[in-house]
């Protein structure tokens, strides 16, 4: 059954998106991402170490833009100006590639989004022809506004970045999905496979994660677990779950008793 | 002339182009994007762009992140 995830004008078979931070080394990054089956991979932008670069391998040597859809992010930006600048640098780095993950942070303790700066940056980037996948709070009103100004995917947090707490407010995520005409992708806060499956069962179009895989004792195995969880959760959502009821309902027929 | 590369002051000869600078920095086959005084400088302009006293250059590449 074909069930692609469509973002902007691109279509993907995998609904799992992964980050590239916190791995032991680039070999582990590459192996885990391969095991995840993800097609969209996010990364950050930083200064080159002048004078120390000559023999240093780069992330893009291990995760090829020919093989994956790269999603440069604005991690570490605390205002719209820095975020927009980072996206423009990313577009030059990737020869005009227009997908960006916009995140504008509010404080270092929670890494919650600053939604006012996020909205400002998103407006500028959309006008500049970027395809903006936007990290935001699980606030349904803000999610709708970001969609209305032209973001191609809304990415509400499940819980703080790197917290591994899972979805803290399923109702808010549901409201966002109900209102959205663009894909809703839970970004941040997933801790283990069941968290990812719950997001998909709620009707999310995908999940983006980094720490849950990179900080697992065995990242490659966890990456595979996440691939299964996303698929299982998606199938369960499409299948339509049974209703919950407070009392039992016998699975064996109550007719034909011989006792 | 003095220029600033990723925040570090360096002294180079007048007349150096951006192309010449990245060659000197041994970045020939690396993937990066370059800003000159906070504006993106497309790769196609490296050869014709000459550096001036006090120029600020940022050389940015991809790193792991989520």
HADDOCK unambig.tbl for C-alpha pairs under 7 A between the chains (distance, minus, plus):
assign (segid A and resid 19 and name CA) (segid B and resid 65 and name CA) 5.68 0.50 0.50
assign (segid A and resid 19 and name CA) (segid B and resid 66 and name CA) 4.06 0.50 0.50
assign (segid A and resid 20 and name CA) (segid B and resid 64 and name CA) 4.39 0.50 0.50
assign (segid A and resid 20 and name CA) (segid B and resid 65 and name CA) 4.89 0.50 0.50
assign (segid A and resid 20 and name CA) (segid B and resid 66 and name CA) 5.92 0.50 0.50
assign (segid A and resid 21 and name CA) (segid B and resid 64 and name CA) 4.11 0.50 0.50
assign (segid A and resid 21 and name CA) (segid B and resid 65 and name CA) 3.86 0.50 0.50
assign (segid A and resid 21 and name CA) (segid B and resid 66 and name CA) 5.64 0.50 0.50
assign (segid A and resid 42 and name CA) (segid B and resid 65 and name CA) 6.70 0.50 0.50
assign (segid A and resid 42 and name CA) (segid B and resid 66 and name CA) 5.93 0.50 0.50
assign (segid A and resid 43 and name CA) (segid B and resid 62 and name CA) 6.50 0.50 0.50
assign (segid A and resid 43 and name CA) (segid B and resid 63 and name CA) 6.03 0.50 0.50
assign (segid A and resid 43 and name CA) (segid B and resid 64 and name CA) 5.19 0.50 0.50
assign (segid A and resid 43 and name CA) (segid B and resid 65 and name CA) 4.48 0.50 0.50
assign (segid A and resid 43 and name CA) (segid B and resid 66 and name CA) 5.97 0.50 0.50
assign (segid A and resid 44 and name CA) (segid B and resid 62 and name CA) 5.81 0.50 0.50
assign (segid A and resid 44 and name CA) (segid B and resid 63 and name CA) 5.23 0.50 0.50
assign (segid A and resid 44 and name CA) (segid B and resid 64 and name CA) 5.89 0.50 0.50
assign (segid A and resid 44 and name CA) (segid B and resid 65 and name CA) 4.84 0.50 0.50
assign (segid A and resid 45 and name CA) (segid B and resid 60 and name CA) 6.36 0.50 0.50
assign (segid A and resid 45 and name CA) (segid B and resid 61 and name CA) 5.61 0.50 0.50
assign (segid A and resid 45 and name CA) (segid B and resid 62 and name CA) 4.87 0.50 0.50
assign (segid A and resid 45 and name CA) (segid B and resid 63 and name CA) 5.82 0.50 0.50
assign (segid A and resid 46 and name CA) (segid B and resid 60 and name CA) 5.37 0.50 0.50
assign (segid A and resid 46 and name CA) (segid B and resid 61 and name CA) 5.76 0.50 0.50
assign (segid A and resid 46 and name CA) (segid B and resid 62 and name CA) 6.59 0.50 0.50
assign (segid A and resid 46 and name CA) (segid B and resid 63 and name CA) 6.57 0.50 0.50
assign (segid A and resid 47 and name CA) (segid B and resid 6 and name CA) 6.46 0.50 0.50
assign (segid A and resid 47 and name CA) (segid B and resid 58 and name CA) 7.00 0.50 0.50
assign (segid A and resid 47 and name CA) (segid B and resid 59 and name CA) 5.77 0.50 0.50
assign (segid A and resid 47 and name CA) (segid B and resid 60 and name CA) 4.43 0.50 0.50
assign (segid A and resid 47 and name CA) (segid B and resid 61 and name CA) 6.22 0.50 0.50
assign (segid A and resid 48 and name CA) (segid B and resid 59 and name CA) 5.90 0.50 0.50
assign (segid A and resid 48 and name CA) (segid B and resid 60 and name CA) 5.49 0.50 0.50
assign (segid A and resid 48 and name CA) (segid B and resid 61 and name CA) 5.90 0.50 0.50
assign (segid A and resid 51 and name CA) (segid B and resid 25 and name CA) 6.62 0.50 0.50
assign (segid A and resid 54 and name CA) (segid B and resid 26 and name CA) 6.15 0.50 0.50
assign (segid A and resid 54 and name CA) (segid B and resid 27 and name CA) 6.77 0.50 0.50
assign (segid A and resid 59 and name CA) (segid B and resid 62 and name CA) 6.26 0.50 0.50
assign (segid A and resid 59 and name CA) (segid B and resid 63 and name CA) 5.94 0.50 0.50
assign (segid A and resid 59 and name CA) (segid B and resid 64 and name CA) 6.80 0.50 0.50
assign (segid A and resid 60 and name CA) (segid B and resid 62 and name CA) 6.90 0.50 0.50
assign (segid A and resid 89 and name CA) (segid B and resid 33 and name CA) 6.02 0.50 0.50
assign (segid A and resid 89 and name CA) (segid B and resid 40 and name CA) 6.68 0.50 0.50
assign (segid A and resid 92 and name CA) (segid B and resid 33 and name CA) 5.86 0.50 0.50
assign (segid A and resid 92 and name CA) (segid B and resid 42 and name CA) 6.94 0.50 0.50
assign (segid A and resid 93 and name CA) (segid B and resid 31 and name CA) 6.91 0.50 0.50
assign (segid A and resid 93 and name CA) (segid B and resid 32 and name CA) 5.52 0.50 0.50
assign (segid A and resid 93 and name CA) (segid B and resid 33 and name CA) 4.75 0.50 0.50
assign (segid A and resid 210 and name CA) (segid B and resid 66 and name CA) 5.41 0.50 0.50
